[in-house]
Amino acid sequence: MSNSDDIGQRLLLVRKIYGLTQRELARRAGVTNGAISLIEQNRVSPSISSLKKILDGIPMSIAEFFTLDLVPSDEVFFRDDELPDIAMDPKIIMKLLGRRSKGRAIQIMHEYYEPGADTGEAMLRHNGEEGGIVVRGTIQLTIGDKVQSLAPGDGYYFDSQLPHRFVNTGDEICEIVSANAPPSF
């Protein structure tokens, strides 16, 4: 397969991944529908400037276009019983989503804190950012010198290098859906 064949096939796949018709991509990029069609059929090899103009309609850089992994991981759906518990405390469950996904840039967790559960006297610190939303129960969250009790529907988002701690001061399980980037586990 020549390089031009790679470009046509890649453009077709990228366009479909982004849910665009040839007509919609052409409109966004300011080119003709025929130009998109000819490139995808490998009947025309676009110049770098033409390809950049087309990719601006997605939007996507040329570097992203050539490095995007067009074959997603086989695992894209995960059942509750397949999520590993990465917590070290018996009163805390932290189920990690997509543990074996290659190139994982975000860590998504489903967390459960039993009444009295505490992430420890020593405050947590790690690189990145994290955020979450309380789904059930309440959690007392300390971030630096700020302390707040959060209830269902409340959320948090902060720089993870700030010392932080989670404590369930309520009398029922607290459930949180959270994300960290980059992954710390």
N, C-alpha and C positions, 0 to 999 in steps of 0.2 A: 504494500500500500504506500503510495507516495505521500509527501507532506500535504499536498493539496487535498488528497482524499481524506486525510486526518482532519483538516480544517472543515470540510463540508460535513462530515459525519459528526464532528464535535459540535458545530453550530446547530445542527438539527437536534442533537441530544440536549444541549444547553437550552435551546428555545423551548423544547418540550418540558424540561425540568422546571422552567420558570412559567410554564402554562401559557405561552404566547403562541398565537397563530403567526404564520408568515406575514399576513397582512398587518397585524398589530405591531410586530417587530419592525416592519418596514415603515409604518407610520411614525413610530417612536424615534427611529433612527434617521428619518428624512431621506429614505432611499425608496426605490421601487420594489414592489412585491416580487417582480421578476428577478431582481438582483439577488434577493434572499434565496429564491427558488434555484437559480443557476448555481449559486455557491453550494447549497445543500446537495445538489445533484452532482457536484464536482465537475461541472461543465465550465466553471470560471473560477480562477484562483484570485482572491481579492488581494489588493495591495495592503500593506500594514495600515495606511491611513484609512482605507475603506473599511477594513476589519474593525479598527478602533471606532469609527463612526457607528457601525452596526452595534458593536458591544456597548457603546454609550446608551443605546436604546434599552438595554436590559435593566440596569446599568451593571457593567462588569469591566474590569481592567483586562488588558491583553495578558498580563501575567496570570491573573485568575483563570482566564479562559484556557490557557495551556496547562495549568497545574491542577485544576479542579478534578477531583476524583469522581468520575462519572459512573463508577460502579459502587453503589453504596454497600455498606457492610450487610452481610446476610441477616444479621440481627437488627431489626428496627422496632420490633414489638417485644415487650417484656411482661411476663405474668408476675403477679405479686410474689408467688413462691419461688421465682427465679432470681429475685433481687437479694444479693448478699447483705447480711447485717454486718456493718463495719464498726459498730460501737464497742467499746471496751467495758462498759458498765452494764450490769444485768438489769438496771432500771431504765436504760435508754436503748431504743432500737433505732438504728439509722440504716435504712435500706437504700443502697446505691443503684442508680439507674445506669445501664450501659457500661458496666465496668470494663468489659473487653473491647469496647468500640475503639477502633484505631484512630489515632489523632484526636482523641477526645479533648475539647477545649473548654468544656464546662462540666461541672459535677452537679448532678441533680439528685436530691435525696428526699425521701419520705421519712420523717422523723417522728418518734413517739417517746414522750417523757412521762413516766409514771409519777404519781404524786410524790413529792419530795426529791425527785431526781435532780441531780446537779452535775454540771460538766466539770466540777472540781474547784477547790479553793484557788488553785493556780489558774490564772486567766489564760485563755487560748489566744494564740497569735500565729498568723501565717501569711504568706504573700497572697495578694489578690483582693477581690471584692466578694461580698456575699450578701444575699438577700433572701427573704422568705415571707410567707404568709401563714398566719395561724389559722388552721382549719377547725380545730376543736380544742376546748379547754383554755387555759391561760398559761403564760410563761413570763417569768421576770427576766428581762434581758439587761445585762450591764455592758455598756460599751464605753471604755475609758472611764470617765467620772459620771456618766449619765446612766440612770437606772429607770426602767420603765416596765410596767406590766402590760402585756399585750393580750387581747381577747380575739375570738374568731373574727376574721376579716381584717384585722390589724396586720401590718407588715413592718419589715425593717430592711435596710440596705446600708452597708457601710464598708469602709476600707478594712480588710481583715487583719492588717498589721496593728490596728488598735486593739488593745487587750479587751477580750470579751468573755462573757460567761452566761450560760443559760441555767435557770433554776425553775422547776415547776413548784410554785408555792400554793397551787390550788389543790382541790380534793378529787380531781378527776384527771384522766390521761390528757396530756396536751399533744396535739397532732400538728405538725408543721410540714409544709412543702417548701424546700429551700434549694438554692443554687449557689455554687462557688465557681469563680473563674480566676485563675486557672484551677484545675482540680488539685486538691490537696491530698487525695487518697488515690 
